[in-house]
Amino acid sequence: MTELKINPHFEDFIYDWDHTNYLLVGGYGSSKSFNTALKIILKLLSEKRTALVVRNTFETHRESTYALFREIVKDHLELHNQFNFTLNPMQILFPNGSKIIFKGGDSTEKLKSLVNISVIWIEECSEIREEVYHELKGRLRHPTLSLHTLLSTNPVSKDNWTYRFFFKDDLKDYFRLNDEELYEKRIIKMEDTYYHHSVVTDNKFATDKYIEALQETKEYDPDTYRIKFEGRFGFSGLRVFSQFQTMPHDEIIAKIRKIQNPSRKCGMDFGFATSYNCLVKLVIDKNENILYIHYEYYDKNKTDPETAEDLKDFAFTKELIKGDSAEPKTIRYFRQQGFNMRSARKYKGSRLQYTKKVKRFKKIICSDECPNVIRELQWLTFKKDSKGIIKEDEFSTDPHSLSAIWYALDDYDHIDLKGDKMKELTKESLGIW
């Protein structure tokens, strides 16, 4: 290699191959991608290996990872003329027979034919699905060489699988590492995983102007500052329910008992393989405009008879359940089993109207015995379109519990500030689907 000045914070990472997993979390411009690519090049020059580089979509490689490898080889390797870069198929052939191939993570079928992969780099790993990560781990095998997976990402929501898998998942009562400890120590080697945290000031080649631009976001966009400059997990974007809070179950039940004329609601969203059956029970304090969520049922991969068995108490109590009208056969089955289940209204624009209805509560208080509702709604954010404009009826994740809440509130009308009920929208005015 020609003379190459390495950022000191990455030197240990570049030459460490004692671990199976390497997770690099960092802010913008911290040089984590550059140093990951350099690490792979050095390894493949010293040993004949095949490395796989994955991004969520294949099309993004050409202007990012592929271009980065090409830049490093061209600018820093004296033997750069002996490398062969091809676009169809997209790969890099080394003088010693090593090879880097590039794939998209949006189709696991395209990954199943890969053989003798001993190094995998998942760039922007938070963008791929968790099942793709596990599929990739299954592709990692070689009869003689050590196996390594490198993951790099800008931190996003704590609901993302990357955080839940490598740090903690409250839903599964799983804990591996406190992310605050990583921010403090910067590098942590724990069992088979090497954790690395970096920020733009770790990059000795970042310009003062670029650093200042990132620092300025603290004044007008603290969420962006946390992600881009501090490189910390949290939540990303505009929260859907800023009034959402949790409470111990005993306390929430005590508050519910004190409500005069409480309005009790129950809603259910249906799923099976990829989505969940979710049922929630709500209590509304109309006078205080507070929504209490005190019960959840959340499961998948169960047939209607199996789910009905799980919820058989509802067939006994005859509590009204509002269900997803898109599943009339499921609702009919539950009714035949003795459940008091009815279809909730669905009409053009209902997602937006239902969301606004939920947002109108002064407080949304959820029992700590509803972990899935908490996981889905506490840090739920709106999606944005390609121009960065908020889409008020689309969200960062697919919250099944929110759908169940929508249906539960189907026939509930808020009281406006004058004490009058909201006028109920008619089918004709909304255009029923």
N, C-alpha and C positions, 0 to 999 in steps of 0.2 A: 504494500500500500504506500501511496504518497503520504506525506505528513498530514495527519488529521488530529485536530484538537477536539478531544471528547469533553462534553460537559461533566465536571467532576461528580455530580449527583447521579450520573448514569453509569459511571465506570464499573462499579461492582456488579450492576445488573448485566452489563454487556458480556462480562467474562464468567458469570455464574451459570453453570449448567448442572447444578446439583439438585435441582427441584423439577418436579413434574409439571406444575402449573406456575405461570407467571402472570400476575394481574397488575396492570399499570393503570392507575387512576390519576387523572391530572386535568388542570385547566388548559385553556387555549394557549397555543404557542409554547408549551413546555418542552417540546422536542421529543415527546415519548414515541411518536411514530417513526421519526428519523432514527432514533437509537434502537428501536425494535428491529427495523429493517437492517441496520448495520450489524446488530447481533446475529441475525440470521445469515447474512452474507459471510461473516467471519467463520461461523460454524460450518457452513457448506463448503467453504474453501479448505477448511482443515480436515473435513471428512466427507466422503461421498454419500450424500443424502438426498432425499426428495422432500421438499417442504411444500405445504399447501397454505395459501393465503386466501382468506375468506372475508367478504363483506356481504352485507345483507342482499344487495343486488349486484349482479355481475358487471353491469354497465358502469358502475362507479369506480372500478379498478383502474381504468385506463388513465384517468386524470389524477389519480391519488396514489395507491400503493405501487402500481406498475411503473408510473412515472418516477416515484421516489426511489425505487430500486435502480432504475436506469440512471438517475442523477448521481447516486452514490457511486455506482460502478464507473461511470464516465469520468467523474471528477476526482476520484480517490484511488482508483486501481490502475496500476501501470499496465496490467494485462487486460484492460477493458476491451481491446479489439478481439480478444479470444472468447468473449461472451457472445451468445447468440440470443437476441431478443426477437420473439415472434408474437404476432397478434392473433393468428388463426392456426392453431390454438394459442391462446395467450399464455406464454411461458418464458422462462429464462433458463438457458442451458449454460452451465459453468464449464470451464476448461477441463476440470477433473471428473466430469460426468455427473456432478450434482445438478439438481433441477428444482426450479420453483414453478408451481402451477397455480392458477388463479381460478376461483369458483365463486358463484353466488350462493348465499345461504337461503334464498327464497324457495328452493326446491330441493328437498332431501333426496329425491330420486337421482339427481345428477351427481350425488356424492357417493352412491353405493358402489360404483365401479372402481373407486380409487384403491390402489394397493401400495404397500411398502412406504406409507407416509410415516415419517418419524418426527416431523416438526409441523405444527399447525399454528398459524397466526390468525386470530380473529380480530380484525380491525373494527372499531366502533361496535364492540360486542353487545352493547346495550340495545342495538337496533335489531339484532336477530332474535328469534324465538328460543326459549329455553330448550325445547325439544330438538332444535337444530344443533345446539351445543352438544347435547348428549349423543346425537347422531354422529357428529364430528369426532367425538371422543371414541366412538366405535370404529371409526376409520383409521384411528391412530394405532398402527401396529407394524412391527418389523421383527424379524427373527433374531437379530443380533444387536441392533442399535438402541440406545436409550431413547425414550419417548418424551416429548415435551409439547405443552400447549401454552401459547402466549396470547393473552387477551389485553387489549388496550381500549380505553373509553374515556370520554368526558363524562363525569358523574351526572346522572339524571335523577329521576324520582326514586325514593327508597322503596317504591312498589315494583321497580324493575327487577327482573329475575337475577341480574348480576349482583345487586345488593343483597337480595334474599338468599342467594346461593353462597356467596363468599363472605357475608357478614352476619346477618341474622334475619330470621323469618318469624315474626310474632305469631303468625297463623299456625305454623307447625311447631311452635315452641323450640325453635332451632337457633342456636347461637354459636358462632365461630370466632368472630372478632368484632370489637367495637371500632367503628370507623373513626371516632375521635382519637383513638390511640394511634391509628395509622397517620392521621394528620400531624400528630405530635412527633412521632418517631421517624416518619417519612419512609423508612424501609423496615419491614418486618418479615422474618423468615420463620414460618410456622409449619412444621411437619413437611408435607409435600408441596406447599405453596409459598411462593415468593411474592410479597405485597410491596408495591412501589407507588409512592405518591409524589407528584411533581406539580409545580406551578411555573408561570412564565419567567419568574426571576431566577429559576434554576437553569434557564437557557441563556448562556453567556452571549449568544449571538442574536438575541431578540433586541430590537431597537428601542430606544427610550420612548419614541413616539408611539410605538405599538403598545408598550407597557402602560403608558399614560392613558391611552384610549381605553384599555381594559379597566384601569383604576377609576376612570370617570363614571363607569356604569354604577358605581356604589351610590352616587347621588340621586339617580333617577330610576334605577332598576336593580334593587338589592338581590333579586333572585338570579338575574343574569350575572351579577358580580360574584355571587357565591359559586356558580357553576364555572364561569369563564376565568375568573381571576383566582379564586380560592381553591377551585377544584374539589368542591365538597358535594356530597349527596344531600338531597332534601326533597323538594318538590319543584317542578319546572312548569312555569306558565301561570295563567290566571285560575285560581281555585274556583270550582263551581259552587261549593258550599262553605263559605268562610265562617258561617255560624255553627258549623258542625263541631260537637264536642263529645267526649266520652264520660261515663260515670259508672262507679261500682254498681253492680246489679241490685244489691239490697237497697241502695240509696234511691235508685230510679224507681223501684217498686213502691217505696215509701212516698215518693213525690206523686206518683200516679194515684195512690189511694186518697190523697188529699184533694184531687181535682173534683170540682163540682160539675156534674153532668159530662163526664168524659166521653169523647167520641172514639170508639174502638174500631180499628180497621185491620184488614188482613189481605195481602196480595201475594201472587205467585207468578214467577217466570219459569218457563219450562225449558229443559235442555236434555242432552243425553251424553254424546261422546265428547264434543269439544266445548260445549257450554254446560251450564249448571242448572239443576232444579233449585230454585231459591224461593223460599216462603218467608215472609216477615210479618210480624204482628206490631201494630202501631197503636199508640194512644195519643189523642190530640187534646190539648188544653186550649179550648177556644178563647177563653178570656185572656190568657197570657200569650196566645199565638205561639205555642211551643209544641213541637212534634217529638214524641218519645218513641224510640225504637227499642223494644225489650225482648224480642225473641227472633231467632232465625233458624231456618232449616236450609242446609246448603250441601248438595251432593250431586254426583254425576255418575254416568255409566250404570244407571239403574232403570229397569223397565217401569212402566206405569204401575203394574201390580206391586213391585217392590217398593216404589215410592209411596203408594197408597198404604202399604203395611206400616212404613215408617211413620206416617201421619195419621194413623187410624183414630187417634184421640179426637181429631177434628171431625171425623165422621160421627163420633158420639156426641160431641158438643153442638154440632150443626152451626158452628160459627161461619158466617158468610166469608167466602174467599173469592176475591176478584182475580181472574186469571187472564192470561194472554189470549186475546180473541183469535190470534193467528193459529191456535191449536184447538179447533173445535172438537176434534176426535178425542183429544186428551181430556178436555173439560167434560165431554159426554161420558167418558169412562168413569171419571171421578164421581159424577152425579149418580151413575148407576151403582157405585159402591157406597152410596149414602152420604156423600159430601155435599154441603150446601155451597156449590161453586157456580159462579156466573162469569160471563165474559165481560171484560173491561172494554170501554170504547177505544177504538183506534181510528184516527182520521188523519187527513193530510195536515201536517203541522202539529200532530199530537205530541211528538217528542219534545218540541220546544215549549208547548203550552204546559205539559206536565212538569217539565223542569222548572219553569217559572213558578208553577204552583208550589213546588217544594221549596224554592228559594224564598218565597214570601214568608215563611215561618221565621219568627224572630230568633228562635233557637232550635237546633236539631240536636237532641241529646240521645246518645246511643249507649246501651248497656255494654259493659265490658265482656258480657257473655255472648256477644255477637261479633266475633273476630273478623268474619268475612265482610260484614257490612263496614266495619271500621277500616279494614284494608282497602276496600274498594272506594269508599266515599271520603275518607278523611283528607286525602291529598289529591282527589280527583281534579283534573284540570281540563279546560276546553282545548279542542284541537284548533289549529290555525290552517288557513289555506296557503297556497304558494306565495301569496303576497303578505302573509303574516296577519291576516284579518281573522279575528275570532269567529269560529263556527259554533253558534250557541246550541246546536242540537247534536254535536259530535264531541266525543271525549277522548282523553289520552288512553283509556282502557275501555273494555267492554264490561260495565258494571251491572251484573245480573241483579244485585240487590236494589239498584236504583230502578230497574224495570219493575221489580216486585212492588216497590214503594209507589211508583206511578200508578199501577193497577189498583193498589189498595186505596189510593186517594181519588179514584175515578169519579165517584159521586160526591166528593167533598167540596164545599164552596167556602172560600175565605170570607171573612167579614171585613168590609172596607172601613176606612177611617170614619165614615159617617154613620156606621152601624148598619148599613144595608148589605144584603148579600150581593155577591157578584152575579150579574145576569148570566144564566146558563147558556152556553153556546148551543145552537141547534145543529142538527145534522145538515140541514140545508145551507146554513151559513158557513159551515166549515168544509163541506164536501167530504162525506164519509168515503173511505177507501172501500 
